[in-house]
Amino acid sequence: MTETAPDAAPRATSATVAGAAVHAATFTAHSPATGERLAEYPAHGPEEVARAVTRARITQAGWAALPASRRRELLLRWKKAIAEDLDRVAGTVAQETGKPVGDAELEVVLTLEHLAWAARNAARVLGRRRVRTGLFTVHQRASLVHRPLGVIGVIGPWNYPLYTPMGSIGYALAAGNAVVFKPSELTPGTGVLLAELFDSAAPEHAGLLTTVTGAAATGDALARSGVDKVAFTGSPGTARKVMAVCAETLTPFLAECGGKDAVIVTADADLEAAADAIVWGALSNAGQTCAGVERVYAVREVHETLCERVVEKAKALRTGADEGAAYGPMTLPGQVAVVERHVSGAVAAGGRALLGGPDSVRAPYVAPVVLTGVPEDAPAMTEETFGPVVTVNAVGSVDEAVERANASRYALGAAVFSGGKRTGAAIAARLRAGAVSVNSVLGFAAVPALPFGGSQDSGFGRIHGEEGLRAFTSVQSVTVQRFAPAIALTSFAVPEATRERAVRLARALHRRR
């Protein structure tokens, strides 16, 4: 999401971006837990963004010219720098988002895993590859190679300000590109620190990763700056606006726009494990997880027992800013109203609050809410709540559960809990979600080799894995003639009789089964 941060009144200041002094307005980042001022950052405009892109393009030429082994070495050096400074990185994430430090540390660890995978596998995935030719092109040697696009513009979210954008940044850099990163205006310090650590790890390539800060206007400027692709994470509405800007110049666009992820629980599932996973998936990070748990469909035989266990586990959790809290505040102030509207609407529509309810919303915190019997057309079931709320509805069968799970206009993540692994995998195959975990939630997020992304209102394109590396390249196809062909069909000099013989031969071959 890229909504404007509160109290972001512009002030004039002197700042430096892309190696040049500029004059820019500023905005202030605040702690979502206490409201205290954290730091002031420049609100970069079109000129500053353009300067950053120009510098990145110059730096990228040298980066792309490096042997893949050298890029790997430098990216791993950057990974080491982040790991060595993990406390400061996690502390910055925790300050800006309000999440517990332990959660922020886990986010950094997952980020390091993905960066390591991208650095170590880029050469294998993107290297030149021989391609077999056909009967009439046996005289050609064919190959394809993935080439870097150039400069990638990355617009990041506030809920996972390190892990999520690094799914684009790390993979784009590994593929040979430069990156200009616009973090959320709620979490600018994380983006600034990330670029600083890269410059310290690879000073000879300083500026390859540049962070520009600001609100929606800065993101708009980045989309219009002439970058070679934009990777965006945020709401579907904002994605449509950024995509419209990209369409003006046919700039490629990758979008991850959230989800309304469902969990299916079968009659033979381990209910204790399912309840534990559901509570964590729904409430960790205050429910502000694009692939977190928002809807649960349990077959009627186990629905009541599952609800009891979910409530028992959720009731034991406490939100707050102190060390013992399970999760922190809502990072985006405006999201509190969305949560309150969804919960109140669900109860008014006939749903029951098994734990909490409308009174659970006490900005900036929301205590755990567990609902059941919520109509499928209620906003709590159709819109992304993005808060610590989960609905556990009963269904008559697994078929009904699959139908309801697929009825959403989102299709990002999902999970299945089943007593049989094969049964669980078979159910997963029927779901439209781009990523599915069986007998766990968000299992795919920790596997760097797996691509991540969705469809419909969840966006399109993939980050992570081999597909994530290829997403930031263009494919060049090359043929090299090894010898003169017996029948040269690509010449005006070929005799008519020769051409006819070739056609008869092709017809005979392709009429066979």
For each residue, the residues with C-beta under 8 A, 3 or more apart:
1: 157 158 159 184 234 235 238 332
2: 155 157 184 185 215 216 219 234 235 238
3: 216 238 332 334
4: 8 185 215 216
5: 8 27 29 30 185 186 215
6: 30 333
7: 28 30
8: 4 5 27 28 43 185 215
9: 27
10: 25 26 27 43
11: 25 26 40
12: 23 24 25 26
13: 23 24 25 26 40 42
14: 21 22 23 24
15: 21 22 23 24 26 42 44 48
16: 19 20 21 22
17: 20 22 24 42 44 48 51 52 210 212
18: 48 51 52 54 55 56 207 210
19: 16 55 207
20: 16 17 51
21: 14 15 16
22: 14 15 16 17 42 44 47 48 51
23: 12 13 14 15
24: 12 13 14 15 17 42 43 44 45 48
25: 10 11 12 13 42 43 45
26: 10 11 12 13 15 40 41 42 43
27: 5 8 9 10 40 41 43 185 213 214 215
28: 7 8 37 38 39 40 41
29: 5 37 38 39 40 41 96 185 186 187 188 189
30: 5 6 7 35 36 37 38
31: 34 35 36 38 95 96 98
32: 35 96 97 98 186 328 329 330 331 332 333 364
33: 98 321 328 329 364
34: 31 321
35: 30 31 32
36: 30 31
37: 28 29 30 40
38: 28 29 30 31 95 96 189
39: 28 29 188 189
40: 11 13 26 27 28 29 37
41: 26 27 28 29 188 189 192 213 214
42: 13 15 17 22 24 25 26 48 213 214
43: 8 10 24 25 26 27 213 214 215 217 218
44: 15 17 22 24 48 49 52 212 213 214 218 221
45: 24 25 48 49 214 217 218 221
46: 49 50 221 224 225
47: 22 50 51
48: 15 17 18 22 24 42 44 45 51 52 212
49: 44 45 46 52 53 180 212 218 221 222 225
50: 46 47 53 54 221 225 226
51: 17 18 20 22 47 48 54 55
52: 17 18 44 48 49 55 56 180 207 210 212
53: 49 50 56 57 151 153 180 222 225 226 227
54: 18 50 51 57 58
55: 18 19 51 52 58 59 207 210
56: 18 52 53 59 60 151 178 179 180 207 208 210
57: 53 54 60 61 150 151 178
58: 54 55 61 207
59: 55 56 62 63 178 205 206 207 208
60: 56 57 63 64 148 150 151 176 177 178 208
61: 57 58 64 65
62: 59 65 66 205
63: 59 60 66 71 173 176 177 178 205 208
64: 60 61 148 176 177
65: 61 62
66: 62 63 70 71 74
67: 70 71
68: 71 72 122 123 126 127
69: 72 73 123
70: 66 67 73 74
71: 63 66 67 68 74 75 119 122 173 174 176
72: 68 69 75 76 119 120 122 123 174
73: 69 70 76 77
74: 66 70 71 77 78 201 202 205
75: 71 72 78 79 115 118 119 170 173 174
76: 72 73 79 80 116 119 120
77: 73 74 80 81 201 202
78: 74 75 81 82 115 197 198 201 202
79: 75 76 82 83 112 115 116 119
80: 76 77 83 84 201
81: 77 78 84 85 197 198 200 201
82: 78 79 85 86 89 108 111 112 115 194 197
83: 79 80 86 112
84: 80 81
85: 81 82 88 89 197
86: 82 83 89 90 105 108 109
87: 90 91
88: 85 91 92 193
89: 82 85 86 92 93 108 162 190 193 194 197
90: 86 87 93 94 101 104 105 107 108
91: 87 88 94 95 101 104
92: 88 89 95 96 189 190 193
93: 89 90 96 97 99 104 107 108 161 162 187 190
94: 90 91 97 98 99 100 101 103 104
95: 31 38 91 92 189
96: 29 31 32 38 92 93 158 161 186 187 188 189 190 331
97: 32 93 94 104 158 159 161 186 187 285 328 331
98: 31 32 33 94 286 321 328 329 330 331 364
99: 93 94 103 104 285 286 327 328 331
100: 94 103 104 323 325 326 327 328
101: 90 91 94 104 105
102: 105 106
103: 94 99 100 106 107 284 285 327
104: 90 91 93 94 97 99 100 101 107 108
105: 86 90 101 102 108 109
106: 102 103 109 110
107: 90 93 103 104 110 111 160 162 163
108: 82 86 89 90 93 104 105 111 112 162 163
109: 86 105 106 112 113
110: 106 107 113 114 163 445 446
111: 82 107 108 114 115 162 163 166 170
112: 79 82 83 108 109 115 116
113: 109 110 116 117 446 448
114: 110 111 117 118 163 166 167 170 171 448 464
115: 75 78 79 82 111 112 118 119 166 170
116: 76 79 112 113 119 120 448
117: 113 114 120 121 448 449
118: 75 114 115 121 122 170 171 173 174 448 468 469
119: 71 72 75 76 79 115 116 122 170 174
120: 72 76 116 117
121: 117 118 124 125 174 449 466 469
122: 68 71 72 118 119 125 126 174 175 176 469
123: 68 69 72 126 127
124: 121 127
125: 121 122 146 466 469 470
126: 68 122 123 145 146 175 176 469 470 473
127: 68 123 124 145
128: 143 144 145
129: 143 144 145
130: 141 142 143
131: 142 143 144 477
132: 142
133: 137 138 140 141 142 479
134: 137 138
135: 138 509
136: 485 487 489 502 506
137: 133 134 140 142 479
138: 133 134 135 485
139: 481 482 483 484 485
140: 133 137 479 480 481 482
141: 130 133 479 480 481 482
142: 130 131 132 133 137 477 478 479
143: 128 129 130 131 477 478 480
144: 128 129 131 475 476 477 478
145: 126 127 128 129 475 476 478
146: 125 126 175 469 470 473 474 475 476
147: 176 473 474 475 476
148: 60 64 175 176 177 472 473
149: 152 175 177 228 229 252 472 473 474
150: 57 60 177 178 227 228
151: 53 56 57 60 177 178 179 180 226 227 228
152: 149 168 169 172 177 178 179 180 227 228 229 230 231 472
153: 53 179 180 182 222 223 225 227 229 230 231
154: 165 168 169 172 179 180 181 182 230 231 232
155: 2 182 219 222 223 230 231 232 233 234 242
156: 161 164 165 181 182 183 184 187 191 233
157: 1 2 160 161 164 165 184 233 234 290
158: 1 96 97 161 183 184 186 187 331 332
159: 1 97 164 285 288 289 290 331 386
160: 107 157 163 164 285 289
161: 93 96 97 156 157 158 164 165 183 184 186 187 190 191
162: 89 93 107 108 111 165 166 190 194
163: 107 108 110 111 114 160 166 167
164: 156 157 159 160 161 167 233 256 290
165: 154 156 157 161 162 168 169 181 183 191 231 233
166: 111 114 115 162 163 169 170 194
167: 114 163 164 170 171 452 463 464 468
168: 152 154 165 171 172 179 231 254 463 468 472
169: 152 154 165 166 172 173 179 181 194 209
170: 75 111 114 115 118 119 166 167 173 174
171: 114 118 167 168 174 175 463 464 468 469 471 472
172: 152 154 168 169 175 177 179 231 472
173: 63 71 75 118 169 170 176 177 178 179 208 209
174: 71 72 75 118 119 121 122 170 171 469
175: 122 126 146 148 149 171 172 469 470 472 473
176: 60 63 64 71 122 126 147 148 173 473
177: 60 63 64 148 149 150 151 152 172 173 228 472
178: 56 57 59 60 63 150 151 152 173 207 208 209 210
179: 56 151 152 153 154 168 169 172 173 208 209 210
180: 49 52 53 56 151 152 153 154 210 211 212 222 225 227
181: 154 156 165 169 191 194 195 209 210 211 212
182: 153 154 155 156 191 211 212 213 214 218 219 222
183: 156 158 161 165 187 188 190 191 192 211 213
184: 1 2 156 157 158 161 187 188
185: 2 4 5 8 27 29 188 213 214 215 218
186: 5 29 32 96 97 158 161 331 332
187: 29 93 96 97 156 158 161 183 184 190 191 331
188: 29 39 41 96 183 184 185 191 192 211 213
189: 29 38 39 41 92 95 96 192 193
190: 89 92 93 96 161 162 183 187 193 194
191: 156 161 165 181 182 183 187 188 194 195 211 213
192: 41 183 188 189 195 196 211 213
193: 88 89 92 189 190 196 197
194: 82 89 162 166 169 181 190 191 197 198 209 211
195: 181 191 192 198 199 209 210 211
196: 192 193 199 200
197: 78 81 82 85 89 193 194 200 201
198: 78 81 194 195 201 202 208 209
199: 195 196 202 203 206 207 209
200: 81 196 197 203
201: 74 77 78 80 81 197 198
202: 74 77 78 198 199 205 206 208
203: 199 200 206
204:
205: 59 62 63 74 202 208
206: 59 199 202 203
207: 18 19 52 55 56 58 59 178 199 210
208: 56 59 60 63 173 178 179 198 202 205
209: 169 173 178 179 181 194 195 198 199
210: 17 18 52 55 56 178 179 180 181 195 207
211: 180 181 182 183 188 191 192 194 195
212: 17 44 48 49 52 180 181 182 218 222
213: 27 41 42 43 44 182 183 185 188 191 192 218
214: 27 41 42 43 44 45 182 185 217 218 219 221
215: 2 4 5 8 27 43 185 218 219
216: 2 3 4 219 220 238
217: 43 45 214 220 221
218: 43 44 45 49 182 185 212 213 214 215 221 222
219: 2 155 182 214 215 216 222 223 242
220: 216 217 223 224 242 245
221: 44 45 46 49 50 214 217 218 224 225
222: 49 53 153 155 180 182 212 218 219 225 227 230
223: 153 155 219 220 227 230 242 245 246 251
224: 46 220 221 245 248 249
225: 46 49 50 53 153 180 221 222
226: 50 53 151 249
227: 53 150 151 152 153 180 222 223 230 251
228: 149 150 151 152 177 251 252
229: 149 152 153 251 252 253 254 472
230: 152 153 154 155 222 223 227 242 246 251 252 253 254
231: 152 153 154 155 165 168 172 254 461 463 471 472
232: 154 155 238 239 242 243 253 254 255 256 459
233: 155 156 157 164 165 255 256 257 290
234: 1 2 155 157 238 239 257 258
235: 1 2 238 239 257 258 384
236: 239 240 257 258 457 459
237: 240 241
238: 1 2 3 216 232 234 235 241 242
239: 232 234 235 236 242 243 255 257 459
240: 236 237 243 244
241: 237 238 244 245
242: 155 219 220 223 230 232 238 239 245 246 253 255
243: 232 239 240 246 247 253 255
244: 240 241 247 248
245: 220 223 224 241 242 248
246: 223 230 242 243 249 250 251 252 253
247: 243 244 250 251 253
248: 224 244 245
249: 224 226 246
250: 246 247
251: 223 227 228 229 230 246 247
252: 149 228 229 230 246
253: 229 230 232 242 243 246 247 461
254: 168 229 230 231 232 453 459 460 461 462 463 471
255: 232 233 239 242 243 459 460 461
256: 164 232 233 290 412 452 453 454 458 459 461 463
257: 233 234 235 236 239 454 457 458 459
258: 234 235 236 290 384 386 410 412 457 458
259: 290 291 292 294 384 410 411 412 413 433 454 458
260: 294 295 381 382 383 384 408 409 410
261: 281 291 292 293 294 295 410 412 413 414 415 433
262: 293 294 295 296 297 404 405 408 414 415 431 433
263: 274 277 278 281 293 295 296 297 414 415 416 417 441
264: 296 297 298 398 401 402 405 414 415 416 417 418 427 431
265: 269 271 274 296 297 298 299 302 306 417
266: 269 299 302 398 416 417 418 419 423 424 427
267: 299 301 302
268: 418 419 420
269: 265 266 273 274 302 417 418 419 439
270: 273 274 417 419 439
271: 265 274 275 302 305 306 309
272: 275 276 309
273: 269 270 276 277 417 439
274: 263 265 269 270 271 277 278 306 417
275: 271 272 278 279 306 309 310 312 313
276: 272 273 279 280 313
277: 263 273 274 280 281 293 415 417 440 441
278: 263 274 275 281 282 293 296 306 310 390 392 441
279: 275 276 282 283 310 313 314 317 368 390
280: 276 277 283 284 441
281: 261 263 277 278 284 289 292 293 415 441 442
282: 278 279 287 292 293 294 314 388 389 390
283: 279 280 286 287 314 317 326 327 368 388 390
284: 103 280 281 287 289 292 326 327
285: 97 99 103 159 160 288 289 292 327
286: 98 99 283 319 327 328 329 330 331 366 387 388
287: 282 283 284 292 294 327 339 366 385 386 387 388 389 390
288: 159 285 292 330 331 332 335 386 387
289: 159 160 281 284 285 292 442
290: 157 159 164 233 256 258 259 412 413
291: 259 261 412 413 435 442 445 452
292: 259 261 281 282 284 285 287 288 289 441 442
293: 261 262 263 277 278 281 282 296 390 415 441
294: 259 260 261 262 282 287 384 385 389 390 391
295: 260 261 262 263 381 390 391 393 404 405 408
296: 262 263 264 265 278 293 306 310 390 391 392 393
297: 262 263 264 265 393 394 395 400 401 404 405
298: 264 265 302 303 306 307 392 393 394 395 401
299: 265 266 267 302 303 394 395 396 397 398 401
300: 303 394 395 396
301: 267
302: 265 266 267 269 271 298 299 305 306
303: 298 299 300 306 307 372 392 393 394
304: 307 308
305: 271 302 308 309
306: 265 271 274 275 278 296 298 302 303 309 310 392
307: 298 303 304 310 311 354 370 372 392
308: 304 305 311 312
309: 271 272 275 305 306 312 313
310: 275 278 279 296 306 307 313 314 354 370 390 392
311: 307 308 314 315 354 355 370
312: 275 308 309 315 316
313: 275 276 279 309 310 316 317
314: 279 282 283 310 311 317 355 368 370 390
315: 311 312 355 368
316: 312 313
317: 279 283 313 314 326 327 368
318: 324 325 326 367
319: 286 325 326 327 328 329 365 366 367 368 388
320: 324 325 328 365
321: 33 34 98 325 328 329
322: 325
323: 100
324: 318 320
325: 100 318 319 320 321 322 328
326: 100 283 284 317 318 319
327: 99 100 103 283 284 285 286 287 317 319 388
328: 32 33 97 98 99 100 286 319 320 321 325 365
329: 32 33 98 286 319 321 364 365
330: 32 98 286 288 333 335 336 339 363 364 365 366 387
331: 32 96 97 98 99 158 159 186 187 286 288 335
332: 1 3 32 158 186 288 335
333: 6 32 330 336 363 364
334: 3 337 338
335: 288 330 331 332 338 339 386 387
336: 330 333 339 340 361 363 364 366 387
337: 334 340 341
338: 334 335 341 342 383 385 386 387
339: 287 330 335 336 342 343 361 366 385 386 387 388 389
340: 336 337 343 344 358 361
341: 337 338 344 345 379
342: 338 339 345 346 378 379 380 383 385 387 389
343: 339 340 346 347 353 356 357 358 360 361 369 371 380 389
344: 340 341 347 348 358
345: 341 342 348 349 378 379 380
346: 342 343 349 351 353 371 374 378 379 380 381 391
347: 343 344 351 352 353 357 358 371
348: 344 345
349: 345 346 374 375 378
350: 373 374 375
351: 346 347 371 372 373 374 375 378 380 391
352: 347 371 372 373
353: 343 346 347 356 357 369 370 371
354: 307 310 311 370 371 372 392
355: 311 314 315 368 369 370
356: 343 353 359 360 367 368 369 370
357: 343 347 353 360 369
358: 340 343 344 347 361
359: 356 362
360: 343 356 357 366 367 368 369
361: 336 339 340 343 358 366
362: 359 365 366 367
363: 330 333 336
364: 32 33 98 329 330 333 336
365: 319 320 328 329 330 362
366: 286 287 319 330 336 339 360 361 362 369 387 388 389
367: 318 319 356 360 362 388
368: 279 283 314 315 317 319 355 356 360 388
369: 343 353 355 356 357 360 366 387 388 389 390
370: 307 310 311 314 353 354 355 356 389 390 391 392
371: 343 346 347 351 352 353 354 374 380 389 390 391 392
372: 303 307 351 352 354 391 392 393 394
373: 350 351 352 393 394
374: 346 349 350 351 371 378 380 381 391 393
375: 349 350 351 378 381
376: 381 382 393 404 407
377: 381 382
378: 342 345 346 349 351 374 375 381 382
379: 341 342 345 346 382 383
380: 342 343 345 346 351 371 374 383 385 389 391
381: 260 295 346 374 375 376 377 378 391
382: 260 376 377 378 379 408 409
383: 260 338 342 379 380
384: 235 258 259 260 294 410
385: 287 294 338 339 342 380 389
386: 159 258 287 288 335 338 339
387: 286 287 288 330 335 336 338 339 342 366 369
388: 282 283 286 287 319 327 339 366 367 368 369
389: 282 287 294 339 342 343 366 369 370 371 380 385
390: 278 279 282 283 287 293 294 295 296 310 314 369 370 371
391: 294 295 296 346 351 370 371 372 374 380 381
392: 278 296 298 303 306 307 310 354 370 371 372
393: 295 296 297 298 303 372 373 374 376 404
394: 297 298 299 300 303 372 373
395: 297 298 299 300 398 400 401 404
396: 299 300 400
397: 299 400 401
398: 264 266 299 395 401 402 427
399: 402 403
400: 297 395 396 397 403 404
401: 264 297 298 299 395 397 398 404 405
402: 264 398 399 405 406 427 430 431
403: 399 400 406 407
404: 262 295 297 376 393 395 400 401 407
405: 262 264 295 297 401 402 408 414 431 433
406: 402 403 411 430 431 432
407: 376 403 404
408: 260 262 295 382 405 411
409: 260 382 456 457
410: 258 259 260 261 384 454 456 457 458
411: 259 406 408 432 433 434 454 455 456 457 458
412: 256 258 259 261 290 291 433 434 435 453 454 458 459
413: 259 261 290 291 433 434 435 436 437 442 444 454
414: 261 262 263 264 405 428 431 433 435 436 437
415: 261 262 263 264 277 281 293 436 437 438 440 441 442 443
416: 263 264 266 424 427 428 431 436 437 438 439
417: 263 264 265 266 269 270 273 274 277 424 438 439
418: 264 266 268 269 421 423 424 427 438 439
419: 266 268 269 270 423
420: 268 423 424
421: 418 424 425 438 439
422: 425 426
423: 266 418 419 420 426 427
424: 266 416 417 418 420 421 427 428 438 439
425: 421 422 428 429 438
426: 422 423 429 430
427: 264 266 398 402 416 418 423 424 430 431
428: 414 416 424 425 431 436 438
429: 425 426
430: 402 406 426 427
431: 262 264 402 405 406 414 416 427 428 436
432: 406 411 455
433: 259 261 262 405 411 412 413 414 436 454
434: 411 412 413 451 452 453 454 455 458 462
435: 291 412 413 414 444 445 450 452 453 454
436: 413 414 415 416 428 431 433 444
437: 413 414 415 416 440 441 442 443 444
438: 415 416 417 418 421 424 425 428 443
439: 269 270 273 416 417 418 421 424
440: 277 415 437 443
441: 263 277 278 280 281 292 293 415 437
442: 281 289 291 292 413 415 437 445 446
443: 415 437 438 440 446 447
444: 413 435 436 437 447 450 452
445: 110 291 435 442 452
446: 110 113 442 443
447: 443 444 450
448: 113 114 116 117 118 464 465
449: 117 121 464 465 466
450: 435 444 447 464 465
451: 434 462 463 464 465 466 467 468
452: 167 256 291 434 435 444 445 462 463 464 465 468
453: 254 256 412 434 435 458 459 460 461 462 463
454: 256 257 259 410 411 412 413 433 434 435 458 459 460
455: 411 432 434 458 459 460
456: 409 410 411
457: 236 257 258 409 410 411
458: 256 257 258 259 410 411 412 434 453 454 455
459: 232 236 239 254 255 256 257 412 453 454 455
460: 254 255 453 454 455
461: 231 253 254 255 256 453 471
462: 254 434 451 452 453 465 467 468 471
463: 167 168 171 231 254 256 451 452 453 468 471
464: 114 167 171 448 449 450 451 452 467 468
465: 448 449 450 451 452 462 468 469
466: 121 125 449 451 469 470
467: 451 462 464 470 471
468: 118 167 168 171 451 452 462 463 464 465 471 472
469: 118 121 122 125 126 146 171 174 175 465 466 472 473
470: 125 126 146 175 466 467 473 475
471: 171 231 254 461 462 463 467 468
472: 148 149 152 168 171 172 175 177 229 231 468 469
473: 126 146 147 148 149 175 176 469 470
474: 146 147 149
475: 144 145 146 147 470
476: 144 145 146 147
477: 131 142 143 144
478: 142 143 144 145
479: 133 137 140 141 142
480: 140 141 143
481: 139 140 141 484
482: 139 140 141
483: 139
484: 139 481 488
485: 136 138 139 488 489
486:
487: 136 494 498 501 502
488: 484 485 491 493 494
489: 136 485 494 499 502
490:
491: 488 494
492:
493: 488
494: 487 488 489 491 498 499
495: 498 499
496: 499 500
497: 500 501
498: 487 494 495 501 502
499: 489 494 495 496 502 503
500: 496 497 503 504
501: 487 497 498 504 505
502: 136 487 489 498 499 505 506
503: 499 500 506 507
504: 500 501 507 508
505: 501 502 508 509
506: 136 502 503 509 510
507: 503 504 510 511
508: 504 505 511 512
509: 135 505 506 512
510: 506 507
511: 507 508
512: 508 509
513:
